[in-house]
Amino acid sequence: MFTRKTAKPKAGWIRVAAADEVPPDGLRAVQTDGGPIVLVNVDGHIYALEDRCSHQDYPLSAGEVEDGQIECSFHGARFDVCTGRATQLPAITPVRTFETEVRDDSVYVLLD
């Protein structure tokens, strides 16, 4: 009898969502022991950022994704989803990013 093995998470990696819960050009808020994180799907790759605008601490998960950037819906600040770099005022400080992996149809985030 054949038994399918599934990959085990690496140390420090936590499962935060099913991959299909993060739609193309969409986002999903998740809560971790390290705080709130927003997952963003850009061109089939899922990125993870701290779910907090560096301008005034509003949740980025309430915003929208366009051209690889997430826009805070409260004041229009924009951040590059790959690097967390602030790309539009009023934000000037980047937001924290996290390494992600998709395994066995699940999204994992590396918390350090």
Residue pairs with C-beta under 8 A, 6 or more apart in sequence:
6 103
6 104
7 103
7 104
9 15
9 103
9 108
10 108
10 110
12 110
12 111
12 112
13 101
13 108
13 109
13 110
13 111
14 32
14 33
14 108
14 109
14 111
15 106
15 107
15 108
16 30
16 32
16 37
16 39
16 48
16 107
16 108
16 109
17 28
17 30
17 39
17 106
17 107
18 105
18 106
18 107
19 46
19 102
19 105
19 106
19 107
20 105
21 28
21 107
22 28
22 39
22 40
22 41
22 46
22 107
23 41
24 41
24 43
24 44
25 41
25 42
25 65
25 66
26 40
26 41
26 65
27 38
27 39
27 40
27 41
27 60
27 61
27 63
27 65
27 70
28 38
28 39
28 61
29 36
29 37
29 38
29 39
29 51
29 59
29 61
30 36
30 37
30 38
30 39
30 109
31 37
32 109
32 111
33 111
34 111
35 50
35 51
35 52
36 50
36 51
36 52
36 59
36 61
37 48
37 49
37 50
37 51
37 98
37 109
38 48
38 49
38 50
38 51
38 59
38 60
38 61
38 70
39 46
39 47
39 48
39 100
39 107
39 109
40 46
40 47
40 48
40 49
40 65
40 70
40 81
41 47
41 65
42 65
42 68
42 81
46 100
46 102
46 107
47 81
47 82
47 97
47 100
48 97
48 98
48 99
48 100
48 107
48 109
49 60
49 70
49 79
49 81
49 84
49 95
49 96
49 97
49 98
50 60
50 84
50 95
50 96
50 97
50 98
51 59
51 60
51 61
52 58
52 59
52 60
52 95
53 59
53 60
53 72
53 74
53 75
53 77
53 79
53 91
53 95
54 77
54 79
54 86
54 91
54 92
54 93
54 94
54 95
55 72
55 75
55 77
55 90
55 91
55 93
56 74
56 75
58 72
58 73
58 74
58 75
60 70
60 72
60 79
60 95
62 72
62 73
62 74
63 70
63 71
63 72
63 73
64 70
64 71
64 73
65 71
65 81
68 80
68 81
68 82
69 78
69 79
69 80
69 81
69 87
69 88
70 78
70 79
70 81
71 77
71 78
71 88
72 78
72 79
72 91
75 90
75 91
76 88
76 90
77 86
77 88
77 89
77 90
77 91
78 86
78 87
78 88
78 91
79 85
79 86
79 87
79 91
79 94
79 95
80 87
82 97
83 94
83 97
84 94
84 95
84 96
84 97
85 94
86 92
86 93
86 94
86 95
98 109
98 110
98 111
99 109
99 110
100 107
100 108
100 109
100 110
101 107
101 108
101 110
102 108
